[in-house]
Amino acid sequence: MKNPRNQVATYISLVLLGAGAAVGGTTMLDTNLTPNPTENVSTISQTQAQIPAPAPVPSVSNDNGNSNFITDVVNEVGPAVVRIDTSRTVQSQAPEIFNDPRVRRFFGSQIPQMPNEQVREGTGSGFITTADGFVITNAHVVDGADVVTVHLKDGRALEGRVVGQDTMTDLAVVKVEADNLPTVKIGNSERLQPGEWAIAIGNPLGLDNTVTTGIISATGRSSSQVGVPDKRIDFIQTDAAINPGNSGGPLLNARGEVIGVNTAIIQGAQGLGFSIPINQAQEIANQLIANGKVDHPYLGIQMVTLSPEVKSQINNNPNVNVTVTEDKGILIAQVVPGSPAARGDLRAGDVVIKINDQTVSKSEEVQNIVSKSRVGSEISIDVLRDGQQQQVTVTPGAYPTNN
């Protein structure tokens, strides 16, 4: 059955910053690294260091003699911001044109030979969260890398090991073997408000230790709003300049606390950068440190938020085998066969109105509630089916991934 959401939604083009390759409908700026979904992920014991909890929010003080608060933040946090260089050896093939019989006749036995292996390199940013060497960065920075090198501001270059990566949130943790490393302070992204200061530190375009400033432009930007509906993130939007190579670097508040992980820009736009909130990044990082992976709760449905306009478009589309009678709610457009939703008797055409007795009106609200649930826990869902309200119970499973 055709997904009616495709009839009513147009996604803007988003560019992820740093080394990586295309993920779904998203275009990576640097395609030097090709994802390797079968790559083994190293794991470590849960007894090892965890990312520190958010620090209390102190009062802001910008008076420091001849310096300003931005200088103070950079001097304090800069040593804990790193450049991450990656490389990967890939098998190369002769261009497809040489398979054309006419071209082969022209070259005869002298068809150019291509090298069997090529090394592809990329770069990004990260920040040290524990003195014994745990580094947060973006998954697309290290995805598929054979060699990861972490460069510190003091000139040291340390070999990095990818502890784990999560493509659903584009987060990864890298471990370097060292002690007494400089670390960042963790802030609280739940308290952010538009208009607050935002400071970005990273290595854009290979220019190490670059600092840009701006404000928090918005919070709670859904992944669908910024063009990556396959991600499970509500982004922070900032006008602090973010460029290729900033990926994985910290977004800081006026107190020098990390409030986000710089991740993406909208291609062709100015003053539109996006960061993963540090509270979510911290939770994902701790799971990667403990288990090497993250299990995301999954129902297996495709949804669209209803409105009178959407209702009309669906009902007037001959390719959609659903008749919608509601003007609001969340229409289940498709249920994945064999999914938790199918086992829980959710059906295409159902209109979701409540989850766990909480009224919902947007598909993003459904996604957020499911994301905050636990794999194996039960969720009660109230739906309108054939004009009657019914309640079904669904047990989320783990999202099927290859990492």
DOKOLTI-879779 format. One record per residue (C-alpha): residue in three letters; residue number from 1; x, y, z. Coordinates in steps of 0.05 Angstrom, whole numbers, plus 5000, padded with zeros to 4 digits. Each point is the difference from the previous one (the first is absolute). Layout:
# DOKOLTI-879779
{type ALA seq NUM east X north Y up Z}
...
//
This chain:
# DOKOLTI-879779
{type MET seq 1 east 5000 north 5000 up 5000}
{type LYS seq 2 east 5028 north 5068 up 4982}
{type ASN seq 3 east 5020 north 5043 up 5058}
{type PRO seq 4 east 4956 north 5063 up 4999}
{type ARG seq 5 east 5054 north 5038 up 5037}
{type ASN seq 6 east 5039 north 5003 up 4935}
{type GLN seq 7 east 4942 north 5038 up 4970}
{type VAL seq 8 east 5001 north 5055 up 5051}
{type ALA seq 9 east 5071 north 5009 up 5025}
{type THR seq 10 east 5061 north 5031 up 4965}
{type TYR seq 11 east 5066 north 4993 up 5036}
{type ILE seq 12 east 5055 north 5051 up 4994}
{type SER seq 13 east 5070 north 4977 up 4983}
{type LEU seq 14 east 5045 north 4991 up 5061}
{type VAL seq 15 east 5075 north 4993 up 4999}
{type LEU seq 16 east 5037 north 4962 up 5054}
{type LEU seq 17 east 5067 north 5031 up 5015}
{type GLY seq 18 east 5064 north 4958 up 4999}
{type ALA seq 19 east 5024 north 4934 up 4974}
{type GLY seq 20 east 4947 north 4951 up 4978}
{type ALA seq 21 east 4953 north 4978 up 4945}
{type ALA seq 22 east 4927 north 5005 up 4982}
{type VAL seq 23 east 4951 north 4977 up 5052}
{type GLY seq 24 east 4930 north 4991 up 4974}
{type GLY seq 25 east 4978 north 5065 up 4967}
{type THR seq 26 east 5056 north 5040 up 5033}
{type THR seq 27 east 5061 north 5024 up 4962}
{type MET seq 28 east 5067 north 4999 up 5035}
{type LEU seq 29 east 5048 north 5058 up 4985}
{type ASP seq 30 east 5061 north 4955 up 5001}
{type THR seq 31 east 4987 north 4932 up 4967}
{type ASN seq 32 east 5071 north 4975 up 5009}
{type LEU seq 33 east 4978 north 4945 up 5049}
{type THR seq 34 east 4952 north 4947 up 4977}
{type PRO seq 35 east 4955 north 4971 up 5056}
{type ASN seq 36 east 5013 north 4928 up 5018}
{type PRO seq 37 east 4938 north 4975 up 5037}
{type THR seq 38 east 5031 north 4932 up 5013}
{type GLU seq 39 east 5060 north 5029 up 5036}
{type ASN seq 40 east 5011 north 4971 up 5070}
{type VAL seq 41 east 4990 north 5048 up 5058}
{type SER seq 42 east 5047 north 4997 up 5059}
{type THR seq 43 east 4967 north 4997 up 5069}
{type ILE seq 44 east 5025 north 5013 up 5070}
{type SER seq 45 east 4977 north 4984 up 5070}
{type GLN seq 46 east 4944 north 5040 up 5031}
{type THR seq 47 east 5044 north 5009 up 5061}
{type GLN seq 48 east 5044 north 5048 up 4961}
{type ALA seq 49 east 4991 north 5076 up 5000}
{type GLN seq 50 east 4933 north 5031 up 4983}
{type ILE seq 51 east 4987 north 5068 up 4971}
{type PRO seq 52 east 4992 north 5049 up 5058}
{type ALA seq 53 east 4932 north 5025 up 5021}
{type PRO seq 54 east 4979 north 5072 up 4982}
{type ALA seq 55 east 5031 north 5052 up 5044}
{type PRO seq 56 east 4958 north 5050 up 5040}
{type VAL seq 57 east 4987 north 5064 up 4962}
{type PRO seq 58 east 5039 north 5057 up 5032}
{type SER seq 59 east 4987 north 5074 up 4990}
{type VAL seq 60 east 5032 north 5033 up 4938}
{type SER seq 61 east 5059 north 5046 up 5011}
{type ASN seq 62 east 5031 north 5035 up 4940}
{type ASP seq 63 east 5048 north 5045 up 5038}
{type ASN seq 64 east 5071 north 4975 up 4996}
{type GLY seq 65 east 5047 north 5058 up 4993}
{type ASN seq 66 east 5024 north 5011 up 4929}
{type SER seq 67 east 4969 north 4935 up 4974}
{type ASN seq 68 east 4928 north 4984 up 4986}
{type PHE seq 69 east 4957 north 4940 up 5017}
{type ILE seq 70 east 5010 north 4968 up 4932}
{type THR seq 71 east 5075 north 5002 up 5008}
{type ASP seq 72 east 4993 north 4970 up 5069}
{type VAL seq 73 east 4957 north 4943 up 4972}
{type VAL seq 74 east 5049 north 4986 up 4943}
{type ASN seq 75 east 5060 north 5000 up 5047}
{type GLU seq 76 east 4965 north 4952 up 5047}
{type VAL seq 77 east 4968 north 4952 up 4951}
{type GLY seq 78 east 5047 north 5004 up 4940}
{type PRO seq 79 east 5051 north 4949 up 5026}
{type ALA seq 80 east 4944 north 4947 up 5004}
{type VAL seq 81 east 4977 north 5009 up 4928}
{type VAL seq 82 east 5035 north 4953 up 4951}
{type ARG seq 83 east 5008 north 4989 up 4926}
{type ILE seq 84 east 4984 north 4929 up 4977}
{type ASP seq 85 east 5034 north 4976 up 4937}
{type THR seq 86 east 4976 north 4935 up 4968}
{type SER seq 87 east 5022 north 4956 up 4943}
{type ARG seq 88 east 4973 north 4938 up 4967}
{type THR seq 89 east 5027 north 4954 up 4947}
{type VAL seq 90 east 4949 north 4982 up 4946}
{type GLN seq 91 east 5002 north 4954 up 4941}
{type SER seq 92 east 4996 north 5039 up 4935}
{type GLN seq 93 east 4970 north 4978 up 4934}
{type ALA seq 94 east 5011 north 5022 up 4928}
{type PRO seq 95 east 4950 north 5053 up 4977}
{type GLU seq 96 east 4936 north 4971 up 4972}
{type ILE seq 97 east 5016 north 5030 up 4932}
{type PHE seq 98 east 5053 north 4947 up 4989}
{type ASN seq 99 east 4946 north 4947 up 5000}
{type ASP seq 100 east 4970 north 5031 up 4937}
{type PRO seq 101 east 5018 north 4953 up 4941}
{type ARG seq 102 east 5015 north 5059 up 4955}
{type VAL seq 103 east 5050 north 5028 up 5050}
{type ARG seq 104 east 5031 north 4932 up 5010}
{type ARG seq 105 east 5010 north 4992 up 4924}
{type PHE seq 106 east 5034 north 5068 up 4998}
{type PHE seq 107 east 5049 north 4982 up 5056}
{type GLY seq 108 east 5008 north 4927 up 4981}
{type SER seq 109 east 5045 north 4966 up 5051}
{type GLN seq 110 east 5026 north 5067 up 5025}
{type ILE seq 111 east 4941 north 5017 up 5046}
{type PRO seq 112 east 5028 north 5044 up 5055}
{type GLN seq 113 east 5011 north 4963 up 5065}
{type MET seq 114 east 4974 north 5032 up 5064}
{type PRO seq 115 east 5035 north 4991 up 5067}
{type ASN seq 116 east 4966 north 4946 up 5042}
{type GLU seq 117 east 4999 north 5043 up 5063}
{type GLN seq 118 east 4990 north 5073 up 5016}
{type VAL seq 119 east 5005 north 5037 up 5066}
{type ARG seq 120 east 4945 north 5049 up 5014}
{type GLU seq 121 east 5009 north 5052 up 5054}
{type GLY seq 122 east 4953 north 5045 up 5039}
{type THR seq 123 east 5000 north 5047 up 5059}
{type GLY seq 124 east 4953 north 5024 up 5054}
{type SER seq 125 east 4998 north 5025 up 5072}
{type GLY seq 126 east 4985 north 4973 up 5069}
{type PHE seq 127 east 5007 north 5016 up 5074}
{type ILE seq 128 east 5030 north 4963 up 5059}
{type THR seq 129 east 4950 north 4984 up 5055}
{type THR seq 130 east 5043 north 4959 up 5049}
{type ALA seq 131 east 5072 north 5007 up 5022}
{type ASP seq 132 east 5015 north 4929 up 4979}
{type GLY seq 133 east 4983 north 5013 up 4927}
{type PHE seq 134 east 4927 north 4993 up 4979}
{type VAL seq 135 east 4983 north 5046 up 4941}
{type ILE seq 136 east 4931 north 5016 up 4973}
{type THR seq 137 east 4994 north 5013 up 4925}
{type ASN seq 138 east 4951 north 4987 up 4943}
{type ALA seq 139 east 4990 north 4929 up 4972}
{type HIS seq 140 east 5010 north 5024 up 4929}
{type VAL seq 141 east 5069 north 5027 up 5018}
{type VAL seq 142 east 5027 north 4930 up 5018}
{type ASP seq 143 east 4952 north 4956 up 4960}
{type GLY seq 144 east 5039 north 4945 up 4964}
{type ALA seq 145 east 5068 north 5026 up 5021}
{type ASP seq 146 east 5059 north 4952 up 5006}
{type VAL seq 147 east 5045 north 5051 up 5035}
{type VAL seq 148 east 4977 north 5055 up 5047}
{type THR seq 149 east 5050 north 5052 up 5025}
{type VAL seq 150 east 4981 north 5050 up 5054}
{type HIS seq 151 east 5041 north 5065 up 4999}
{type LEU seq 152 east 5002 north 5042 up 5064}
{type LYS seq 153 east 5011 north 5074 up 5002}
{type ASP seq 154 east 5067 north 4989 up 5037}
{type GLY seq 155 east 5027 north 4965 up 4938}
{type ARG seq 156 east 4991 north 4927 up 5021}
{type ALA seq 157 east 4972 north 4951 up 4949}
{type LEU seq 158 east 4968 north 4938 up 5033}
{type GLU seq 159 east 4973 north 4937 up 4968}
{type GLY seq 160 east 4925 north 4996 up 5009}
{type ARG seq 161 east 4955 north 4939 up 5006}
{type VAL seq 162 east 4926 north 5005 up 4982}
{type VAL seq 163 east 4963 north 4974 up 5062}
{type GLY seq 164 east 4933 north 5004 up 4965}
{type GLN seq 165 east 4958 north 5040 up 4952}
{type ASP seq 166 east 4926 north 5013 up 4992}
{type THR seq 167 east 4975 north 5020 up 4932}
{type MET seq 168 east 4930 north 5015 up 5025}
{type THR seq 169 east 5027 north 5060 up 5039}
{type ASP seq 170 east 5066 north 5009 up 4961}
{type LEU seq 171 east 5041 north 4994 up 5063}
{type ALA seq 172 east 5063 north 4961 up 5014}
{type VAL seq 173 east 5050 north 4990 up 5057}
{type VAL seq 174 east 5075 north 4994 up 4987}
{type LYS seq 175 east 5050 north 4977 up 5054}
{type VAL seq 176 east 5073 north 5022 up 5004}
{type GLU seq 177 east 5050 north 4969 up 5048}
{type ALA seq 178 east 5024 north 5058 up 5044}
{type ASP seq 179 east 4991 north 5028 up 5069}
{type ASN seq 180 east 4989 north 5069 up 5030}
{type LEU seq 181 east 4970 north 5027 up 4936}
{type PRO seq 182 east 4964 north 5068 up 4999}
{type THR seq 183 east 4924 north 4992 up 5001}
{type VAL seq 184 east 4939 north 5041 up 4985}
{type LYS seq 185 east 4944 north 5018 up 5048}
{type ILE seq 186 east 4932 north 4972 up 4984}
{type GLY seq 187 east 4941 north 5049 up 5000}
{type ASN seq 188 east 4925 north 4988 up 4999}
{type SER seq 189 east 4967 north 5006 up 4931}
{type GLU seq 190 east 4930 north 4994 up 5031}
{type ARG seq 191 east 5007 north 5071 up 5026}
{type LEU seq 192 east 5018 north 5034 up 4935}
{type GLN seq 193 east 4960 north 5058 up 4974}
{type PRO seq 194 east 5004 north 5036 up 4933}
{type GLY seq 195 east 5044 north 5062 up 5005}
{type GLU seq 196 east 5053 north 4970 up 5046}
{type TRP seq 197 east 5073 north 5004 up 4979}
{type ALA seq 198 east 5029 north 4942 up 4959}
{type ILE seq 199 east 5074 north 4988 up 4989}
{type ALA seq 200 east 5026 north 4947 up 4952}
{type ILE seq 201 east 5071 north 4973 up 5000}
{type GLY seq 202 east 5026 north 4951 up 4948}
{type ASN seq 203 east 5043 north 4988 up 4940}
{type PRO seq 204 east 4961 north 5024 up 4939}
{type LEU seq 205 east 5033 north 4990 up 4932}
{type GLY seq 206 east 5063 north 4976 up 5035}
{type LEU seq 207 east 5009 north 5066 up 5038}
{type ASP seq 208 east 5014 north 4975 up 5070}
{type ASN seq 209 east 4972 north 5033 up 5063}
{type THR seq 210 east 4952 north 5046 up 4964}
{type VAL seq 211 east 4950 north 5038 up 5044}
{type THR seq 212 east 4934 north 5029 up 4977}
{type THR seq 213 east 4944 north 5032 up 5040}
{type GLY seq 214 east 4926 north 5013 up 4993}
{type ILE seq 215 east 4936 north 4985 up 5038}
{type ILE seq 216 east 4953 north 4942 up 5010}
{type SER seq 217 east 4950 north 5014 up 4943}
{type ALA seq 218 east 4950 north 4946 up 5020}
{type THR seq 219 east 4993 north 4935 up 5038}
{type GLY seq 220 east 4961 north 4936 up 4987}
{type ARG seq 221 east 5009 north 5000 up 4925}
{type SER seq 222 east 4975 north 4931 up 4979}
{type SER seq 223 east 5041 north 4956 up 4954}
{type SER seq 224 east 4946 north 5005 up 4946}
{type GLN seq 225 east 5001 north 5076 up 5004}
{type VAL seq 226 east 5074 north 5002 up 4984}
{type GLY seq 227 east 4997 north 4947 up 4946}
{type VAL seq 228 east 5025 north 4936 up 5034}
{type PRO seq 229 east 4937 north 4962 up 5019}
{type ASP seq 230 east 5040 north 4936 up 5011}
{type LYS seq 231 east 5035 north 5032 up 5061}
{type ARG seq 232 east 4971 north 4999 up 5070}
{type ILE seq 233 east 5021 north 5069 up 5023}
{type ASP seq 234 east 4968 north 5066 up 5019}
{type PHE seq 235 east 5054 north 5048 up 4979}
{type ILE seq 236 east 5026 north 5066 up 5028}
{type GLN seq 237 east 5001 north 5053 up 4946}
{type THR seq 238 east 5055 north 5053 up 5002}
{type ASP seq 239 east 5027 north 5055 up 4957}
{type ALA seq 240 east 5071 north 4989 up 5024}
{type ALA seq 241 east 5040 north 4985 up 4936}
{type ILE seq 242 east 5007 north 4924 up 4990}
{type ASN seq 243 east 5039 north 4973 up 4941}
{type PRO seq 244 east 5026 north 4933 up 4973}
{type GLY seq 245 east 5048 north 4972 up 5052}
{type ASN seq 246 east 4960 north 5028 up 5059}
{type SER seq 247 east 4963 north 4934 up 5006}
{type GLY seq 248 east 5006 north 4971 up 5070}
{type GLY seq 249 east 5025 north 5064 up 5031}
{type PRO seq 250 east 4967 north 5033 up 5060}
{type LEU seq 251 east 4948 north 5055 up 5002}
{type LEU seq 252 east 5010 north 5039 up 5065}
{type ASN seq 253 east 4962 north 5048 up 5042}
{type ALA seq 254 east 5027 north 5065 up 5031}
{type ARG seq 255 east 5025 north 4960 up 5061}
{type GLY seq 256 east 5043 north 4954 up 4956}
{type GLU seq 257 east 4955 north 4940 up 5010}
{type VAL seq 258 east 4985 north 4953 up 4942}
{type ILE seq 259 east 4927 north 5005 up 4980}
{type GLY seq 260 east 5003 north 4965 up 4932}
{type VAL seq 261 east 5039 north 4960 up 4949}
{type ASN seq 262 east 5007 north 5038 up 4935}
{type THR seq 263 east 4974 north 4956 up 4944}
{type ALA seq 264 east 4969 north 5032 up 4939}
{type ILE seq 265 east 4982 north 5059 up 4957}
{type ILE seq 266 east 4948 north 5012 up 4947}
{type GLN seq 267 east 5034 north 5003 up 4932}
{type GLY seq 268 east 4999 north 5069 up 4969}
{type ALA seq 269 east 4974 north 5035 up 5062}
{type GLN seq 270 east 5036 north 5049 up 5046}
{type GLY seq 271 east 4993 north 5001 up 5075}
{type LEU seq 272 east 4965 north 4933 up 5005}
{type GLY seq 273 east 5042 north 4949 up 5038}
{type PHE seq 274 east 4975 north 4942 up 5042}
{type SER seq 275 east 5027 north 4964 up 5062}
{type ILE seq 276 east 4979 north 4938 up 5038}
{type PRO seq 277 east 4979 north 5020 up 5071}
{type ILE seq 278 east 5053 north 4978 up 5050}
{type ASN seq 279 east 4949 north 4966 up 5046}
{type GLN seq 280 east 4982 north 4952 up 4944}
{type ALA seq 281 east 5072 north 4994 up 4978}
{type GLN seq 282 east 5023 north 4984 up 5071}
{type GLU seq 283 east 4947 north 4945 up 5006}
{type ILE seq 284 east 5019 north 4968 up 4934}
{type ALA seq 285 east 5075 north 5005 up 5016}
{type ASN seq 286 east 4991 north 4965 up 5066}
{type GLN seq 287 east 4963 north 4943 up 4965}
{type LEU seq 288 east 5055 north 4995 up 4947}
{type ILE seq 289 east 5053 north 4998 up 5055}
{type ALA seq 290 east 4963 north 4945 up 5038}
{type ASN seq 291 east 4975 north 4958 up 4942}
{type GLY seq 292 east 5032 north 5023 up 4936}
{type LYS seq 293 east 4931 north 5012 up 4970}
{type VAL seq 294 east 4933 north 5032 up 5014}
{type ASP seq 295 east 4932 north 4965 up 4996}
{type HIS seq 296 east 4948 north 5049 up 4977}
{type PRO seq 297 east 4926 north 4983 up 5014}
{type TYR seq 298 east 4964 north 4985 up 4935}
{type LEU seq 299 east 4927 north 4991 up 4982}
{type GLY seq 300 east 5003 north 4993 up 4924}
{type ILE seq 301 east 4949 north 5050 up 4975}
{type GLN seq 302 east 5000 north 5057 up 4950}
{type MET seq 303 east 4960 north 5060 up 5023}
{type VAL seq 304 east 4973 north 5067 up 4975}
{type THR seq 305 east 4971 north 5057 up 5040}
{type LEU seq 306 east 4929 north 5013 up 4979}
{type SER seq 307 east 4970 north 5068 up 4982}
{type PRO seq 308 east 4940 north 5018 up 4955}
{type GLU seq 309 east 5048 north 5011 up 4942}
{type VAL seq 310 east 5036 north 4933 up 5011}
{type LYS seq 311 east 4934 north 4964 up 5007}
{type SER seq 312 east 4976 north 5029 up 4934}
{type GLN seq 313 east 5065 north 4982 up 4964}
{type ILE seq 314 east 4997 north 4928 up 5025}
{type ASN seq 315 east 4926 north 4990 up 4984}
{type ASN seq 316 east 5009 north 5029 up 4930}
{type ASN seq 317 east 5061 north 4957 up 4984}
{type PRO seq 318 east 4978 north 4938 up 4961}
{type ASN seq 319 east 5066 north 4965 up 5017}
{type VAL seq 320 east 4986 north 5001 up 5075}
{type ASN seq 321 east 4954 north 4944 up 5024}
{type VAL seq 322 east 4979 north 5036 up 5063}
{type THR seq 323 east 4940 north 5045 up 5013}
{type VAL seq 324 east 5013 north 5051 up 5055}
{type THR seq 325 east 4941 north 5027 up 5040}
{type GLU seq 326 east 5040 north 5038 up 5053}
{type ASP seq 327 east 5028 north 5071 up 4994}
{type LYS seq 328 east 5051 north 4991 up 5056}
{type GLY seq 329 east 5041 north 4946 up 5032}
{type ILE seq 330 east 5055 north 4957 up 4971}
{type LEU seq 331 east 4982 north 4954 up 4943}
{type ILE seq 332 east 5037 north 4933 up 4997}
{type ALA seq 333 east 5014 north 4996 up 4926}
{type GLN seq 334 east 5037 north 4934 up 5001}
{type VAL seq 335 east 5018 north 4945 up 5049}
{type VAL seq 336 east 5063 north 4960 up 4987}
{type PRO seq 337 east 4984 north 4926 up 4995}
{type GLY seq 338 east 5025 north 4960 up 5060}
{type SER seq 339 east 5016 north 5063 up 5039}
{type PRO seq 340 east 4980 north 5013 up 5073}
{type ALA seq 341 east 4943 north 5044 up 4974}
{type ALA seq 342 east 4974 north 4943 up 4957}
{type ARG seq 343 east 5004 north 4951 up 5058}
{type GLY seq 344 east 4963 north 5051 up 5043}
{type ASP seq 345 east 4943 north 5005 up 4949}
{type LEU seq 346 east 5013 north 5071 up 4977}
{type ARG seq 347 east 4972 north 5008 up 4929}
{type ALA seq 348 east 5009 north 5046 up 4941}
{type GLY seq 349 east 4944 north 5051 up 5003}
{type ASP seq 350 east 4999 north 5004 up 5076}
{type VAL seq 351 east 5003 north 5071 up 5028}
{type VAL seq 352 east 5042 north 5006 up 5063}
{type ILE seq 353 east 4971 north 5048 up 5052}
{type LYS seq 354 east 5034 north 4979 up 5065}
{type ILE seq 355 east 5062 north 4963 up 5024}
{type ASN seq 356 east 5002 north 4978 up 5073}
{type ASP seq 357 east 4940 north 5044 up 5012}
{type GLN seq 358 east 5038 north 5061 up 4973}
{type THR seq 359 east 4964 north 5036 up 4943}
{type VAL seq 360 east 5043 north 5008 up 4937}
{type SER seq 361 east 4988 north 5042 up 4939}
{type LYS seq 362 east 5065 north 4996 up 4961}
{type SER seq 363 east 5040 north 4941 up 4974}
{type GLU seq 364 east 5062 north 5028 up 5034}
{type GLU seq 365 east 4966 north 4993 up 5067}
{type VAL seq 366 east 4988 north 4927 up 4987}
{type GLN seq 367 east 5073 north 4990 up 4980}
{type ASN seq 368 east 5024 north 5036 up 5063}
{type ILE seq 369 east 4957 north 4958 up 5046}
{type VAL seq 370 east 5022 north 4935 up 4967}
{type SER seq 371 east 5073 north 5022 up 5002}
{type LYS seq 372 east 4997 north 5012 up 5075}
{type SER seq 373 east 4968 north 4932 up 5013}
{type ARG seq 374 east 5040 north 4936 up 5010}
{type VAL seq 375 east 5007 north 4940 up 4956}
{type GLY seq 376 east 4954 north 4947 up 5027}
{type SER seq 377 east 4956 north 5047 up 5039}
{type GLU seq 378 east 4926 north 5007 up 4983}
{type ILE seq 379 east 4968 north 5062 up 4970}
{type SER seq 380 east 4925 north 5011 up 4998}
{type ILE seq 381 east 4976 north 5035 up 4937}
{type ASP seq 382 east 4930 north 5028 up 4990}
{type VAL seq 383 east 4978 north 5002 up 4927}
{type LEU seq 384 east 4938 north 5017 up 4960}
{type ARG seq 385 east 4983 north 4940 up 4955}
{type ASP seq 386 east 4937 north 5001 up 4958}
{type GLY seq 387 east 4973 north 5057 up 5041}
{type GLN seq 388 east 5009 north 4964 up 5066}
{type GLN seq 389 east 5052 north 5013 up 5053}
{type GLN seq 390 east 5042 north 4939 up 5018}
{type GLN seq 391 east 5060 north 4988 up 5044}
{type VAL seq 392 east 5056 north 4952 up 4979}
{type THR seq 393 east 5063 north 4980 up 5037}
{type VAL seq 394 east 5066 north 4998 up 4962}
{type THR seq 395 east 5068 north 4977 up 5026}
{type PRO seq 396 east 5057 north 5038 up 4965}
{type GLY seq 397 east 5057 north 4959 up 4972}
{type ALA seq 398 east 5071 north 5021 up 4985}
{type TYR seq 399 east 5008 north 5039 up 4935}
{type PRO seq 400 east 5031 north 4955 up 4948}
{type THR seq 401 east 5069 north 5027 up 4984}
{type ASN seq 402 east 5067 north 4973 up 4976}
{type ASN seq 403 east 5045 north 5038 up 5048}
//
